[in-house]
Amino acid sequence: MSNPLYRKVAIVGVGATPYYRRGESQPQTITELAGKAILAAAQDAGISVKDIDGFAHYSGGGSGHNNFADTNLIMEALGIPEIGFTATLTMGGGGSAASIGLAGAAILAGDAKYVVSLMALQQGNNRLGVVLGAKPPTPESSFVQPAGMVGPGHAMAIMARRHMHKYGTRREAFAEIAITHRNHAMVRPTSLQKKPLTLEAYMSARMIAEPLCLYDYCLETDGAVAVISTSAERARDLRQKPVYLLGSVHGGRREWGRSFSWMNMPDDIFTSAGNLSIARLLYEKTGLTPQNIDVALLYDHFSPLVMMQLEDYGFCPVGEGGPFVESGAIRMNGSIPVNPHGGNLSEGYVIGMTHVREAVEQLRGTAVNQVKGAGLALVTGGPAPIPVSGIILGS
Amino acid sequence: MTRAQAIPGEHVRIAMDAWTEPYWLAAKAGRLVAPRCAICGTFRMPPGPFCPECQSQQIDWAELSGEGVLFSFAVCHRSPFPGKVADFTYVPAVVSLPDAGGVRLVSNLIDVEPESIRIDMPLQVVFSEIAGGWKVPLFRPTRGS
């Protein structure tokens, strides 16, 4: 399969603000958070912020669905003189990983030299956990919202329940995912959750949407992460060891696209993370297999969806994600270490961009929880409405 | 034991367009209907302007029995209207409609102990009034099942 992006583009700079509990980033503005992350990324890369000439957003460019860290305001705030590219992937967090692919497309086309992929999130009173219930009804949402499906967690709980019913998956598997993420986060200075999480604490936690409890839900975070990509040629002259983009896929199949809304997916898709088609294309494009991946940065808004992504991306057979996880496979010493940064569940939730940051640190060899000799990293976006996405990065 | 309750209707609002209005008008009259493509016979839900299979715009509104089968569910204990309604137990449910080609509705189960809910259990529709005098279809376990 043709893949003109293969090793032609590299991530050269990553920057972030501290991660804050929801609301605690104020009185900073969202443009300020974005600006601080971009300045840090430019410094990391060893370029001037004025060299930036492109923006590759996702989530409709509307970071956090409500607040905007828009290209116009960022250019004005930071004095970026001219850009040749500004575009966004549609919909929500499912596009996070492929925002690097979007940047790559701009670079390969010659539209821009240094492209920023960005998420700046400031939830305030606009809590993403209840975002669906907070919106006025539409003709489409009127087939879901009346059932009290106020947040994405309700849909995920229903999907997880079906997985448990079909495959005998146990809550112990979700607990293992939550606890593994916490163990990873505990030693990271950037993490918002550093208290140990035990199986007993998990099992006695408040249920939010059974079978999901408090610890199956990701954190509510404010913060910004910016990633700068450029051509492989330019990357070799910059400060950091380049992290190359091997392949990027975003999109998905119609059967999955109905998931967040009307839950009419065919049964095999219902209990997936919607990334099956993304995984197939990504492996075809890169000529790689799951066995080649050294570390997986899987979008973990809800713990059962980590398990389903492990199935989608072929780290274990479909339906066996529960026992696979319970065997310790996603721990640092397991067959596929997952989210050594602690992920959305325990480090902080910046709609997937912390996963790109961690992949870069792993491939530079500078991660806090370093996977020894990590050479290839998978990063995913979603599971969310289309697009969902996946990229493979390599040292 | 806490029984699963309906969402307080006065807080439930819907919107509709030309393609979904017949569904809601039928529900208001206590009838469950589903759109079936008049050309190829494929059911779809929710109602929309095209048949996703053959792209026809012609619809037959099929009158359904109101029987359903539970596909999956969640049990929620937090109010969907925090600050307006105190916490209560409700059960978002995905319900297959056997006489509509298996298309599913997202609804609520009511009049049932959460502990006794089982996937694949047979269900029967009931209609519950919401804001504006409209009604939504909810489901309860089929009697005697």
Interface residues (C-beta under 8 A of the other chain):
Chain A: V130 G133 P136 P137 T138 P139 E140 S141 S142 F143 V144 Q145 P146 A147 G148 M149 V150 H154 A157 I158 M159 R161 R162 H165 M207 I208 A209 E210 P211 L212 R254 W262 M263 N264 F270
Chain B: I7 V12 R13 I14 A15 M16 D17 W19 T20 W24 M45 P46 P52 F71 S72 F73 A74 V75 C76 H77 R78 P80 F81 P82 Y90 P92 A93 V94 V103 R104 L105 V106 S107 N108 P114 I119 I130 V136
